[in-house]
């Protein structure tokens, strides 16, 4: 994929070039949004909204790291949705009546049912602990520890200083460690 060429074409109005960029980044955008939002439908909405916002603001992209620019839009969109949801909490009928199956993508088709259950339990415990973090700490933890961005890239995406990233990540890791101790029976022996 020739990203600079696609970006230039998309900035010129070529929707097919932009769609190629969307297809390339959609899984990453959803993954980041899911970890921040903690719920599949909200993550899908955030990712979709982010690509619409990016299309509208593509003329503002002046070069550099397109992935970081895109993930900044995703995290800002998630912040906006989290703030909106705090002002207007709502319950989903689906969540009240069905088992949440958002972790299905983590499960290997070759795993036994007990292994699948254990994987889902660990995944849900981690997500619950992430959800207990403040929005700022959750974003940094997701960017650094889940998505693997280095500190500088996380600072660029979250639009904060390098020191702020390190501080938030340190606090987030401490809170995650403490929270996960409550799920000790799910963790391998070396982490208990």
Secondary structure as UniProt FT lines:
FT   HELIX           3..11
FT   TURN            12..13
FT   HELIX           15..37
FT   HELIX           40..57
FT   HELIX           58..60
FT   HELIX           66..87
FT   HELIX           93..97
FT   TURN            102..103
FT   HELIX           104..106
FT   TURN            109..110
FT   HELIX           113..131
FT   HELIX           135..141
FT   HELIX           142..146
FT   HELIX           151..158
FT   HELIX           162..181
FT   TURN            182..183
FT   HELIX           184..186
FT   HELIX           189..191
//
